């Protein structure tokens, strides 16, 4: 039964959000389960069954179904806010009947702790709201409900017993449970972040984030701008250098290029030696033209960064020649997503991927020292923002038009 309640409405949610939704469920269920205790407390301390303090409790109990229904229909933020609102409404009701001294002010602290379980750090404004409302409600009750309504006034003994019940049930027990739960969640989140950072060294961090959020990464057709980047003469360099130095050189080069790619919103599918392949437009896109422009600006930034980095690397590793790079861009529809097989990989397939690889190799015939080459479709998307020189590249025996970037001073 408890497992069913905790899973209520959390299907497909990322771990952190699922835990927050579970906190709503736990809070609502705990409130309902605690209410019979107030009924027994009032009856044991001499109130007749017809007293409003006795029957107002079961009247309020069904209201906690509302947040659960909102969770069921995936209105998660609304469910959290309604749950907090109901808690504050109950405080006002009890204080209106029994006076401020009944002890419900302890719930203000509970509501404050609970806010940190319901909202993420990015929702700091909701956390602030959830902290302020109980304090304002408590201050309002202190002024308005300083004494009980005459016909509902509790005996001193009953009032003392109710205050003790509120103190124990809300402040001691609930706060302790919430604090332990919060500490456990924070520890789990830190471990998950460490694991995600470790995995991000092997997989693109965008893919890791999507997997954490349980986003569907199944195959779909999207308009992508694919890029291929490769160092010129890397094989020759590897034979001329100490292998440890060559490995460190590649690490330095790839690290710098990765930073530029991520800055421009690029996804990295594969890094093989000095070759980097990926695309823009798979997870988040600004549109076909915006993605192509970002890819082109990324390529120019990579070329400039490599030129600036070369003197440093030549001094560090004793390179006999400067480093240069070939980059190709190709735009169009492609199938992208998780492949099936013994080991699932996230990859793009299609003519534009093959074209991008051919363009990168074909650039060597026209620019042996590297450069940037784009397909005809990519050039059309760039709206004359960059200067190009037209050329022909052989694609399986058929010459096709391609365009080589002409850098401006």
ZAPALUM-351773 format. One record per residue: residue in three letters; z, x, y of N, C-alpha, C in turn. Coordinates in pm, whole numbers, plus 50000, padded with zeros to 5 digits. Layout:
! residues N
AlaZXYZXYZXY
...
//
This chain:
! residues 409
Unk500005008349880500005000050000500005008750126
Unk500895018650128500965027650244499665035150260
Unk499055040050149497785047150156496695038350215
Unk496675025650177495685016350232495865014650382
Unk497125013650426497385012050568496945024350647
Unk497245036150593496895048450664495385050450672
Unk494665045450573493205046950572492505035750648
Unk493285026450701492715014450762491895018150886
Unk490575016750877489705019150991489395033651021
Unk489805043150936489595057350966488375063150897
Unk487605054950826486455060250754485475066850851
Unk485055079050817484055085950898484605092851021
Unk485925092151044486495098551161486835113151132
Unk486745121451237487195135251223488695135351199
Unk489185146351139490605147451105491545144451220
Unk491375150751339492305148151448492315133451491
Unk491135127151503491085113151546491655104051438
Unk491405107251311491965099251202493485099451207
Unk494065111151236495525112151244496055103951361
Unk495325103451471495775095551586495715080651555
Unk494655076551485494565062551445495685059151347
Unk495985068551257497085066451163498415065051237
Unk498555072351348499795071351426499955057351483
Unk498825051151526498885037251572499345028251458
Unk498745030051342499105021851226500575023351191
Unk501025035851184502425038451149503355032051252
Unk503025033751382503865028051487503965012951478
Unk502815006351455502804991651446503584986851324
Unk503324993351210504014989251086505514991951097
Unk505885003451155507305006751170508004996651261
Unk507304992451369507894982551460508154969351388
Unk507194965051307507354952551232508494953851132
Unk508554965351063509604967150962510994968251025
Unk511074973051149512374974751213512924961551266
Unk512044952051295512494939651359513484931451276
Unk513314930551143514354923251067515754928951085
Unk515844941951114517154947851137517854941751257
Unk517094938051359517684931751476518144917451444
Unk517384910751360517784897251318519134897751246
Unk519234906951148520474908451072521614912551163
Unk521334921951253522364926751345522944915351429
Unk522074906851482522534895751565523294885251485
Unk522824882451363523504872351281524874877451237
Unk524944890251197526214895951151527244896051263
Unk526754897951387527674898751500527914885351569
Unk527634874251496528124861251541527134852451613
Unk525884856851634524934847951700524444837251603
Unk524284824851649523734814551560522254817051535
Unk521754812051425520364814251387519404808551493
Unk519864798451570519014792251671518934800151801
Unk519754810951813519764818751937518404825451958
Unk518004826052086516684831652117516594846452077
Unk517754853552084517724867652045517374869251898
Unk517644858951817517344859651675515874856551650
Unk515384845551704514034841451668512934847551754
Unk513284853951868512244860551948511654872351871
Unk512454878251782511974889751704510814886051613
Unk510934876051525509764872551443508594867151524
Unk508874861551644507774856851728506934868651777
Unk507604879851807506894891651858506184899451747
Unk506644898151624506094906151514504574904751498
Unk503984892751501502534891651480501694898751587
Unk502284901051705501504907651811501054921451770
Unk501774927751677501394941251635500184941351542
Unk499684929751508498434929151431497244932451522
Unk497384929851653496274931951747495764946451746
Unk496644956551758496124970251752495424973451619
Unk495944967851510495324970351380493934964151373
Unk493764952251433492444946051436491484954251523
Unk491984959751633491144968251717490714980851642
Unk491634986351562491274997851479490204993851379
Unk490384981951320489414977451221488004976751279
Unk487904972751406486604971751470486284984051555
Unk487004994951526486705008351578486815009251730
Unk487695001251785488025002251928489305010551940
Unk489145023651917490325031951895491165033952022
Unk490535036752134491285038652258492005025952298
Unk491315014552284491955001752315493144999152224
Unk493015002552095494125000552001495355008552042
Unk495115020952085496235029552126496925023952250
Unk496135019552347496705014352470497455001252445
Unk496894992452362497564979752332498864982252257
Unk498874991852164500104994952091501214999552186
Unk500855008152282501835012552381502275001052470
Unk501334992452508501654980952592502634971552522
Unk502424969152393503314960252318504724966052312
Unk504824979052292506144985252290506884983152420
Unk506184984752533506814982752663507114968052690
Unk506254959152640506494944752656507754940552582
Unk507954945952463509164942752388510414947352460
Unk510324959052523511474964052600511824954152711
Unk510784949652786511014940452896511634927352845
Unk511104922152734511634909552680513114910752646
Unk513484921252574514884922752533515794924452655
Unk515324932252753516174934652870516264922152957
Unk515184913952958515224901553036516284892052981
Unk516454891752848517424882752788518834888552790
Unk518924901352754520244907152725520754916852830
Unk519924920152930520364929353033520004943753001
Unk520064951953104519644965953090520534973752994
Unk521784969852987522744977452906522584975552757
Unk521544967852712521374965452570520914978052496
Unk520434988152570520115000952506518645003252478
Unk517774994152523516344996052496515715007052581
Unk516465012252679515925023252760515645035552675
Unk516245036352558515975047752469514505048052427
Unk513855036352428512465035752384511525042852481
Unk511945044752604511105051952700510825066052650
Unk511855072452593511675085852538510765085552416
Unk510915075452332510085074152213508625072552252
Unk508355063852351506985061552397506385074452451
Unk507195082652517506705095352569506285104752458
Unk507105105752353506735114252240505485109052170
Unk505415096052156504325089852082502985092152151
Unk502995093052284501755094952360501015107452315
Unk501765118052282501125130652242500485129752103
Unk500895119852025500275117851894499035109051903
Unk498955100752006497875090952014496625096152084
Unk496795105652174495655109952256495435124952243
Unk494175128952258493845143152253494145149552388
Unk494115162852391494385169952517493335166652623
Unk492105163752578491065160152673491355146852741
Unk492185138352679492565125452737493905126652809
Unk494045137352887495315140252953495725128753047
Unk494735121953105495035111153198495675099253124
Unk495285097152996495905086552918497305090552874
Unk497485103552843498835108352811499745106352931
Unk499245109753050500045107953172500385093253194
Unk499385084453173499635070153187500695065353088
Unk500565070152962501505066052858502915071252885
Unk503025082152957504355087352993504945079953111
Unk504085076253206504575070053329504975055453309
Unk504195048053230504455033653215505865030853163
Unk506335037353053507705034453007508765037853113
Unk508525048453189509495052053294509515041453404
Unk508335036353441508265025953542508895012953491
Unk508615009653364509194997653304510714998753300
Unk511205010653265512655012853257513285011653396
Unk512625017453498513155016553634513145002053684
Unk512074994753651511984980553688513114972553622
Unk513334974853493514384967553421515764970753476
Unk515964983453516517264987453568517614979353695
Unk516594976753777516824969553902516894954453882
Unk515974949053802515814934453791516744928353686
Unk516934935553575517704929853464519034937153448
Unk519744938653560521014945853555522074938353474
Unk521904925153465522834917253383522044907453298
Unk522664902953191521994893853099521854879953162
Unk520844872453115520714858553156521954850953104
Unk522564842653186523844836353147523844829853010
Unk522814822252977522844815152850522544824052731
Unk522084836652757521744845752647522694857652640
Unk523744857852722524634869352727525294871652591
Unk525294884252549525924887952424527404890552447
Unk528174888952341529574892852348529664907952360
Unk530734913352414530854927952424530654934952291
Unk531194928852182531044935052051529564935252008
Unk528874923752026527484922951987526624932152073
Unk526924932952202526184941752291526334956352250
Unk527564960152216527814973952172527084976952042
Unk527094967251949526414969251821524904970451840
Unk524344962251928522904962751954522524975952020
Unk523354980652112523044993552177523095004852077
Unk524095004451987524155014951884522925014351794
Unk522495002151757521315000551673520075006151742
Unk519925002951871518775008251945518825023451955
Unk520025028751977520165043251990519785050251860
Unk520335045351750520085051751621518635049951578
Unk518125037351586516785034651533515695040651620
Unk515855039951751514765044551836514905059151873
Unk516045062951926516155076351982516345087051876
Unk517325085251791517595095751692516535096151582
Unk516375084951511515475084951396514015086651438
Unk513565077851529512155078051567511775091051634
Unk512565095751727512245108251796512195119951699
Unk513125120251606513135131051508511875130751422
Unk511525118851373510325117451291509075121251370
Unk508985116451493507815119351576507695134351603
Unk508815140651636508775155051664508345163051541
Unk508865159351424508455166251301506975164051275
Unk506535151451289505125148251267504245155951365
Unk504665156451491503885163551593503795178451561
Unk504905184351518504885198551482503955201151363
Unk503975192151265503105193651149501625192351189
Unk501315182751276499935180951321499465193251398
Unk500315198351487499925210151565499675222151475
Unk500515223851373500315234951279499005233251203
Unk498735221051158497485218451086496275220951175
Unk496365216751302495255218751394495005233651419
Unk496085241251434495915255751456495265262351335
Unk495695258551215495085264251095493625260351083
Unk493315247951119491925243351114491075250851215
Unk491625253351334490885260851435490625275151389
Unk491625281551328491435295251277490365295451169
Unk490415285551079489405284750973488015282451033
Unk487925273451131486635270451193486065282751263
Unk486935290451331486455302651397485965312751295
Unk486645313651182486215322851076484865318651019
Unk484705305650991483455300750936482325302351037
Unk482655301451169481635302651273480985316451275
Unk481625326351213481015339551203479845339551105
Unk479805329551017478745328750916477785317150943
Unk478265306651007477445295151040477465293051190
Unk476425286751242476395283551384477585274751418
Unk478265278051531479495270851565479235256151594
Unk478025252651641477705238551661477705231051528
Unk477155237351424477145231151292478575229751239
Unk479395239951260480795239251216481515227751286
Unk481275226151417481915215251491481465201651437
Unk480175200251408479675187551356480255184351219
Unk480405194651136481005192551005482475188551018
Unk483175194451114484575190751138484675176251184
Unk483695171951264483705158251315483125148351215
Unk482725153451098482145145050993480875138051039
Unk480105144951125478825139451171477815140351058
Unk476955130251048475925130150946474905141150976
Unk474805150850887473835161650904472705160250803
Unk472505147950752471395145350663470065147350734
Unk469005148350658467705151750715467185140350803
Unk466575144250915465935134851006464805142051077
Unk463895134451134462765140251207463115140651355
Unk463035152451414463365154251555462305162851622
Unk462235161551753461345170151831462125182651867
Unk461695193951814462395206651833461525216551908
Unk462175225951973461505238152018462115249551937
Unk461285255351850461745265651756461515279351818
Unk462455288451796462275302151844462455312051729
Unk461685322851735461815334351645461945346651733
Unk462935354951706463135367351782463275378851685
Unk462605389951716462595401351624462455414151704
Unk463175424551664463035437651729461735444251686
Unk461105451151779459885458651748460265471751681
Unk459625474851569459815487751504461195489951446
Unk461865479351401463215480951349463225488851218
Unk462165487351137462095494951011462015509851040
Unk461195513351136461075527451174462405532951226
Unk463095524651303464395528851355465405531251243
Unk465385522451143466365523451035466205536450957
Unk464965541050940464725553650868465105565750952
Unk465045564251084465325575551173466805576851207
Unk467615566851173469015566751214469955567351094
Unk471165571751121472245570551023472455555550996
Unk472625551750869472685537550834473895530450893
Unk475005537650905476175531450966475915528751114
Unk475265538351182474925536351323473915525051339
Unk472955524351247471955513951256472595500151238
Unk473535499251145474255486651126475045482751250
Unk475695492451312476455489551433475535485751549
Unk474365492251554473375488951656472935474451643
Unk472625470151521472205456351499473315446551536
Unk474555450051503475675441351539475775439651690
Unk475655450851763475705450051910474575441551965
Unk473375443651912472195436151958472355421251928
Unk472715417851805472825403751766473935396851847
Unk475045403651869476155397651944475715393852085
Unk474965402852149474485400052285473495388452285
Unk472595388252189471585377652185472225364052151
Unk473205364052062473895351652027474515345252151
Unk475145353552234475805348252354474795341452445
Unk473625347452462472595341652549472055328652488
Unk471825328752358471305316852290472265305152306
Unk473555307552287474525296652297474655291852441
Unk474545301052538474635297252678473535287352715
Unk472355288852653471225280252683471105268252588
Unk472115266052506472135254252420471335255752292
Unk471025268152251470245270252131471095269852005
Unk470495265151898471145265051766470585276851685
Unk471455284051616471035295451535471065291351389
Unk469875291051327469825287651185470025299851098
Unk469405311051136469425322551046469395335451125
Unk470175345151080470115358851131469905367951011
Unk468765374351007468445383250895468105396950952
Unk469055406250942468845419351003468775417851153
Unk467625421751210467425420351354466665407651389
Unk466305399551290465575387251314466515375451336
Unk466245367851441467065356051473466125344151483
Unk466465333351413465625321351414466505309151439
Unk466005299951519466755287751546465915278251629
Unk466595268551694465855258351767466775251051863
Unk466145243651952466845234852044466365220552020
Unk467285210952034466915196852020467445190251895
Unk468195197351812468645191251687469925183051703
Unk470955188451769472195181051785472245173651919
Unk472125181152026472125175152159470855179452230
Unk470235170252301468965173152366468925167352505
Unk468295174552595468065169352729466695163252742
Unk465975162352629464605157552629463655168852591
Unk462445165352551461495175352501461225186152605
Unk460955182152729460645191852833461855200552867
Unk463015194352879464225201852914464555212052805
Unk464395208252678464665217552569463685229252570
Unk462405226452595461405237152601461685246752716
Unk462045241252832462365249852947463605258352918
Unk464615252252855465805259952821465475271152724
Unk464595268252626464195278452530463445289852598
Unk462595286552694461845296952764462765305352852
Unk463665298652923464615306153006465505314952919
Unk465885309752803466675317552708465905330052664
Unk464625328452635463815339752589463695350352697
Unk463465346052820463385355652932464715362852950
Unk465825355352940467145361452954467415371552842
Unk466955368552722467135377952611466355390752635
Unk465125389652682464315401552712464975410052820
Unk465455403452924466095410853035467385417352989
Unk468145410252907469405416052860469165428052771
Unk468135427352687467825438652600467395450752683
Unk466615448352788466195459452875467395465952943
Unk468355457752986469555463053050470475469952950
Unk470455465252825471335470652722470805483652661
Unk469485485652668468875497252602469475510652645
Unk469675513452776470275526452813471645528652750
Unk472425517952742473765519052681473645522352532
Unk472745515552464472575517652320471935531252291
Unk471035535652378470415548952358471475559752368
Unk472405558252464473475568152480474465567352364
Unk474745555252320475745553452214475235558152078
Unk473955555552049473435558351916472335568951914
Unk471995574552029470985585052034469585580351998
Unk469195568452046467875563152016466785571752077
Unk465705573552002464595581652051463635573552137
Unk463735560552134462825551852209463565539352251
Unk463095532752358463765520452402463565509052304
Unk464495499552304464395487752219463545477052287
Unk462675470952208461845460052259461875448552159
Unk461475436752206461625424952124460405415852135
Unk460075409352023459065398852022459765385352005
Unk459365375552086459925362052077458775352152078
Unk458835342451988457835331651986458525318251998
Unk457835308852064458325295152080457255285452033
Unk457685275151962456775264851914457485251451920
Unk456815241151972457445228151993456715217151917
Unk457465207451869456865195951800457865189551705
Unk457385179951629458235172851533458505181351410
Unk459735180651362460115188051241461205180351169
Unk461325182651040462405177050961463565186850965
Unk464715182051009465865190951024467095184250965
Unk467945192350900469165186950840469535194450715
Unk470455188550639470975194950519469975193850405
Unk469725205150340468855205050223469695202550098
Unk469045197749994469755195549867469445206949773
Unk470345209449681470165220149585471495225649542
Unk471445237049473472685243149425473595246949540
Unk472985250949654473775254449772473125247849893
Unk473815238749956473255231550069473165240650190
Unk472045239850263471905247150387471365237650492
Unk471675240550619471155232750729469925239950781
Unk468765233550774467525240450805466485230950862
Unk465465236650927464345228950980463085232750902
Unk462255222850876460995225150805459885217650876
Unk458675223150868457525216350927456515226150981
Unk455405220951027454315229351076454735237951194
Unk455595232351282455955240151400456815252251364
Unk457565251251255458365262751210457425273651158
Unk456465269751076455495279451027454675285451140
Unk454305276951237453535281851352454335291851433
Unk455615289051454456455298351529456535311851463
Unk456675312051329456725324751257455415332251269
Unk454275325051259452955331451270452735337051411
Unk453165329551512452995334251650453765347151674
Unk454985347751620455805359951640455125372051578
Unk454545370451460453825381451396452515384351470
Unk451815373751514450545375651582450685382251717
Unk451835381051780452035387351910451865402451903
Unk452165408251788452055422851772450625427651795
Unk449635419351764448245423351783447875424251930
Unk448525416152014448185415752156449175423652241
Unk450435424052200451465431152275452295439452177
Unk451815451252141452555459552043453975462852087
Unk454205462752218455535466252269456405453952295
Unk455995442652242456825430852252456485421852368
Unk457155410452373456925400452476457305386652427
Unk456825376452498457115362552463455785355152447
Unk455605348352337454405340552311454805326252279
Unk454045316452329454385302452307453165295052255
Unk453425284052185452335275652136451765267352251
Unk450625261152225449995252952329450885241052366
Unk451515234952266452395223452293453585227552379
Unk454155239252352455285244052432454855246452576
Unk453675252552595453205255352731453025242452810
Unk452515231952745452325219252814453655213452863
Unk454735216152790456045210952827456695218652941
Unk456185230752970456825239353070456395236253212
Unk455365228153229454945223553363454665235053461
Unk453975245253415453565256353503454745263553569
Unk455925262353510457085269353567456985284453543
Unk456245288353439456095302353404454605305853401
Unk454305318953417452925323653413452575328453273
Unk451365324953225450925328553091449485333553093
Unk449185341252991447805345652965447415340152828
Unk446285333352821445845327452696445305337952601
Unk445555335952472445035344852369444755336652244
Unk444295343052140444075336352012444885343251904
Unk445475335151817446245340351704445655334351577
Unk445505342551476444925338051349445985330651268
Unk445695318051236446605309951155445895306051027
Unk446185313350920445565310750789444035310650798
Unk443505320350871442065321650883441455313750996
Unk442245305551067441735297551177442335302451308
Unk441495306151404442035310551534442575298551613
Unk443755300051668444345289451750444745295251885
Unk444805286551985445185290852120446685293152128
Unk447065303952193448475306952219448555312952358
Unk449775314552408449935318752547451055329152556
Unk450705340552617451645351752632452235351352771
Unk453565352052778454255351752907453935363952990
Unk453655361553118453415372253214454625373253306
Unk455485383153286456685384253369456335386153515
Unk457145380253601456975382253745458045391653795
Unk457695399753891458625409653943459665403154032
//
